[in-house]
Structures are given as C-alpha cells and as structure tokens.
Amino acid sequence: MPATLRAAIRDIVDFPQPGIVFKDITPILADGALFHEAVSRLCETTGGARIDKVVGIDARGFIFAAAVADRLGVGFVPVRKQGKLPWKTRQAAYSLEYGESIVEIHEDAVKPGESVLLVDDLLATGGTAAAAVQLLNDLGAHLIGISFLIELAFLKGRAKLAPYPVHAILTY
C-alpha cells in the first residue's frame, strides 16, 4: 500500500517559494482508506513498544500524531510554534533557511520516564524535529522513536536526530 500512498501525494512546484517542490498530503487526508493506512503504518513504527504519549509537531504533524495517539489509546501532546500554548512552556530554537524559529511544549505535558513517540508529516532538514527532541529530553521523556509519513532523504535531516530510531513510511 505505500505505492498507493505515494501515488496520492501531489508535487506542487514552486510552493511556498520558487525552487521548492512541496509534497501535498491533502489527498491522503481526504481519502478515508488512505488516511487509515497512513495512520496504521505510523502505529506500526512503535514495533510493539509501550507508548505513554504521542507528540505531534505543529501543524500537519498534529493530524497524524493525534490519530496515532487515538489508535494506540494514549495521550496526545502538541509541540507548537512560539506563543501558541496557553500555559507554562519550555522552548527550543532551531535554524531555518533564513533565520531562526522557536517551538514550545507545556512544562507538564510529559512526565519524566514516560515513553514517547514523536510524529510529524515530513522530515526535511530535521531542524524542527531536533528541537522537539530537545524539548522532550528536557522533560525527561523516554523517546522510543521518531516517525514521519514522508522523508526527503536528500536533505539529510535524519542525521540531526541520532541516536534515536527514525522511521519514514515514504522516502524521496
């Protein structure tokens, strides 16, 4: 079925800026069977490990992480862009092509020692995921793995996530 998932992803040239080929996942989201398959495959990346929480990265990562958490019967935790969470937070900065950005997590979102799966839609350069990993480490989480629907392997983002297991359902 990964071939079916791959076939549903649209390439949008020069979005959001010239030179970028955006991987549009909305056709997967719009098709119940494809969305179910994508979530099932992300759940399989746990390898049967006990999970206490699934953490999703703002914003498309929320879609998959919340569905995975529901399927696994565990809690969902958002990692959001700065200023979007209403309570006490921890922050981590990461580099963008032009400048820097910050992500946050609630201080009490994950208890020390809880087993966590980090989920996002796409792994590109790895900066955002690495910042989320830093936040989880700061909270004392036991990160069992990081799972993505799509990995753009040519951007080598996986290297920033070592030594954690990284899983991608589709690789380009």
C-alpha positions in Angstrom: 0.0 0.0 0.0 2.9 2.5 0.3 2.7 2.7 -3.5 -0.9 3.9 -3.2 0.0 6.4 -0.6 2.9 7.6 -2.8 0.6 7.9 -5.8 -1.8 10.1 -3.8 0.8 12.7 -2.9 0.9 15.7 -5.2 4.0 17.6 -6.1 3.4 21.4 -6.1 6.3 23.1 -7.8 7.5 26.5 -6.5 5.4 26.4 -3.3 5.7 28.1 -0.9 8.5 29.8 -2.8 10.5 29.3 -6.0 12.7 26.2 -6.1 10.7 24.2 -3.6 8.7 21.1 -4.6 6.0 20.8 -1.9 4.7 17.4 -1.0 0.9 17.9 -0.7 -0.6 15.2 1.6 -4.2 16.6 1.5 -5.3 13.8 -1.0 -4.3 11.2 1.6 -6.2 13.1 4.3 -9.3 13.4 2.1 -9.5 9.6 1.4 -10.6 7.6 4.4 -8.9 4.4 3.3 -5.6 6.1 2.6 -5.7 8.1 5.8 -6.4 4.9 7.7 -3.5 3.2 6.0 -1.1 6.1 6.8 -2.1 6.1 10.4 -1.8 2.3 10.6 1.7 2.4 9.2 2.8 5.1 11.6 1.4 3.0 14.5 3.5 0.0 13.3 6.7 2.1 13.8 6.4 1.6 17.5 7.5 -2.0 17.0 5.1 -3.0 19.7 6.8 -0.9 22.4 4.7 0.5 25.2 3.8 4.2 24.5 2.5 6.6 27.0 2.2 9.7 24.8 2.4 10.6 21.1 3.9 14.0 20.5 3.0 15.9 17.3 4.7 18.8 15.7 2.8 22.0 14.6 0.9 21.8 12.4 0.4 18.9 9.9 2.1 16.6 12.4 -0.9 17.2 14.7 -3.2 15.4 12.2 -1.2 12.2 12.2 0.0 12.3 15.8 -3.5 12.8 17.2 -4.8 9.9 15.1 -1.9 7.6 16.1 -2.5 8.5 19.8 -6.2 7.7 19.5 -5.5 4.4 17.7 -2.9 3.5 20.4 -5.3 4.6 23.2 -2.8 7.1 24.7 -2.5 10.8 25.2 -1.5 13.4 22.5 0.9 16.2 23.2 1.4 19.2 20.8 4.7 20.9 20.2 3.7 24.3 18.9 5.2 27.4 17.4 6.1 30.1 20.0 3.3 31.9 21.7 0.5 29.4 20.8 0.3 27.4 24.1 -1.6 28.9 26.9 0.3 27.7 30.0 3.9 27.5 31.2 6.2 26.2 28.5 9.7 25.1 27.7 11.3 26.4 24.5 13.8 25.2 21.9 15.2 27.3 19.0 16.1 25.9 15.6 17.6 27.3 12.4 15.6 28.0 9.3 16.9 28.8 5.8 16.7 32.5 6.8 16.9 33.0 10.5 15.6 31.1 13.5 12.3 29.9 14.9 11.1 28.6 18.3 8.9 25.7 19.3 7.3 25.1 22.7 5.8 22.4 24.8 3.9 22.6 28.1 6.1 22.0 31.1 3.8 19.3 32.4 3.0 17.6 29.0 5.3 14.6 29.6 6.4 13.2 32.9 10.0 12.0 33.4 10.4 8.5 32.2 7.2 8.4 30.1 7.6 6.6 26.7 7.0 8.9 23.8 6.7 8.5 20.1 7.3 11.7 18.1 5.3 12.1 14.9 5.4 14.6 12.1 4.2 14.5 8.4 7.6 15.3 6.8 11.3 15.1 7.6 13.3 17.6 5.6 16.4 19.2 7.2 15.5 17.9 10.7 15.6 21.2 12.5 12.1 21.3 13.8 12.2 17.6 14.9 15.6 18.1 16.6 14.1 21.0 18.5 11.2 18.8 19.6 13.6 16.1 20.7 15.5 18.7 22.8 12.2 19.6 24.5 11.3 16.0 25.2 14.8 15.4 26.6 14.5 18.5 28.8 11.3 17.0 30.2 12.9 13.6 30.9 10.9 11.7 28.3 12.0 8.2 27.1 11.9 8.8 23.3 11.3 5.4 21.7 11.3 6.7 18.1 10.5 9.5 15.6 8.1 8.7 12.8 7.3 10.5 9.6 4.9 9.9 6.8 7.5 11.3 4.3 11.3 11.7 4.4 13.2 13.9 1.9 16.4 11.8 2.3 18.5 14.1 0.1 18.2 16.8 2.8 19.9 14.5 5.4 17.6 15.5 8.3 17.8 12.1 9.8 21.4 12.9 10.8 20.2 15.6 13.3 18.0 13.0 15.1 20.7 10.5 16.0 20.8 8.3 18.1 17.0 7.9 18.0 15.3 5.4 15.7 13.8 7.3 12.7 11.0 5.7 10.6 9.6 7.0 7.4 6.7 5.5 5.6 7.7 7.1 2.2 11.2 8.2 1.2 12.0 10.6 -1.6 
